[in-house]
Amino acid sequence: MVRIEYAPYGVKPPHIHPRAAEILTVLEGTPLAGFVTSNPEHRFFSKVLNKGDVFAFPQGLMHFQYNIGHTNAVAIAALSSQSPGVITIANTTFGSNPPINPDILAKAFQLDKKVVQYLQARFQ
């Protein structure tokens, strides 16, 4: 279990737990929680949560939390494994060491190569 404190408009960026599902219980504040299903649907589920609300993130799916309130938010997260792992999407994609070839990311994200190089520089 982990206690998460979110500043106003703070975010727990999109990430994956490859070895665990997660259950989030809100203690205070108003976070928005969401996840995206896997191929081929990529369906987005989200909900604005309030004190006492619970939200489940399935194992291995990309998910996030964002405090939409202008006051702090606090939640408790319980994971189904002692070793859940965490893969933060942006850091992994743009901050790998050594960097992923920008041509590959430009094609994958349909971006200009210079945009990819800019993002990679931000995560180094």
C-alpha positions in Angstrom: 0.0 0.0 0.0 1.1 3.5 -0.7 -0.2 6.9 0.3 -0.3 9.4 -2.5 -0.5 13.2 -2.0 -1.4 15.3 -5.0 -0.8 19.1 -5.1 -3.6 21.2 -6.6 -3.6 20.2 -10.3 -0.9 17.7 -9.6 -0.6 14.6 -11.8 0.6 11.0 -11.4 1.5 10.6 -15.1 0.4 7.8 -17.4 2.1 4.6 -16.3 1.8 0.8 -16.2 2.2 -1.8 -13.5 3.1 -4.9 -15.5 2.8 -7.3 -12.5 -0.2 -5.9 -10.5 -3.7 -4.5 -10.5 -4.2 -1.3 -8.4 -7.1 -0.1 -6.3 -7.2 3.6 -5.4 -9.2 4.9 -2.4 -9.7 8.6 -2.1 -9.2 10.1 1.4 -9.7 13.7 0.4 -9.8 16.0 -2.6 -11.1 15.5 -6.2 -8.8 13.4 -8.4 -9.7 12.3 -11.9 -8.6 8.7 -12.5 -8.5 6.9 -15.8 -7.1 4.0 -17.8 -7.0 2.9 -21.4 -7.8 -0.7 -22.5 -5.5 -2.7 -24.7 -5.6 -3.4 -28.4 -7.6 -3.1 -30.5 -10.3 -0.9 -28.8 -8.1 1.5 -26.8 -11.2 2.4 -24.8 -10.7 5.2 -22.3 -12.4 4.9 -18.9 -12.3 7.8 -16.4 -14.1 9.1 -13.4 -13.9 12.1 -11.1 -13.5 10.8 -7.6 -14.5 12.2 -4.3 -13.8 11.3 -0.7 -14.6 7.6 -0.1 -14.6 6.7 -3.8 -12.7 3.7 -5.0 -11.3 3.1 -8.5 -9.7 -0.1 -9.9 -6.9 -0.1 -12.5 -6.5 -3.5 -14.2 -3.1 -5.1 -14.3 -0.9 -4.0 -17.2 -3.1 -1.2 -18.5 -1.9 2.4 -18.8 -3.5 4.6 -16.2 -3.1 8.0 -14.4 -4.5 10.3 -11.7 -4.9 14.0 -11.9 -6.0 16.3 -9.1 -8.6 18.5 -10.8 -9.3 20.4 -7.5 -7.7 23.6 -6.3 -6.9 21.9 -2.9 -4.7 19.0 -2.1 -5.9 15.4 -2.7 -4.9 12.3 -0.8 -5.4 8.7 -1.7 -4.3 5.2 -0.7 -3.3 2.8 -3.4 -3.2 -1.0 -2.9 -1.4 -3.2 -5.4 -2.0 -6.9 -6.0 1.8 -7.7 -5.8 4.7 -6.9 -3.6 6.7 -6.3 -6.8 4.3 -4.5 -9.2 6.9 -2.8 -11.3 6.2 0.6 -12.8 6.8 1.8 -16.4 6.2 5.6 -16.7 5.2 6.1 -20.4 6.8 9.4 -21.2 10.1 8.7 -19.3 10.4 5.3 -20.9 9.6 6.4 -24.4 11.6 9.7 -24.5 14.1 9.2 -21.8 15.5 5.7 -22.6 19.3 5.2 -22.3 20.5 5.0 -25.0 17.8 6.9 -26.7 15.4 5.2 -29.1 16.1 6.3 -32.7 14.0 9.5 -33.3 13.0 8.3 -36.7 11.2 5.3 -35.1 9.4 7.5 -32.6 8.5 10.1 -35.2 6.8 7.4 -37.3 5.1 5.7 -34.3 3.7 9.0 -32.9 3.2 10.6 -36.3 5.4 13.5 -35.3 8.1 15.6 -36.9 11.5 14.2 -36.0 12.4 17.6 -34.5 9.5 17.3 -32.0 10.8 13.9 -31.0 14.3 15.2 -30.5 12.9 18.1 -28.4 11.0 15.6 -26.2 14.0 13.3 -25.9 16.2 16.3 -24.7 13.5 17.2 -22.1 13.7 13.6 -20.6 17.5 13.1 -20.6 
